[in-house]
Amino acid sequence: MAAVLSPQTGEKVLDPFCGTGGMLISMYEHIRMGLDPDTSDFNDNRTYAN
């Protein structure tokens, strides 16, 4: 699903059913794979969970 939707940094991702969180995790990993770990502040104040 993540490859089909291809979320980008700065976009919001919503999984309204969020049973196990699998869709959110796959979207998170898809976005993270495209970032440079040395210059990315992706996790700083941008990841929220309930």
Secondary structure, DSSP 4 states (H G I P E B T S, - for coil): -HHHH---TT-----SS-SSSHHHHHHHHHHHHTS-TTT--TTTTT----
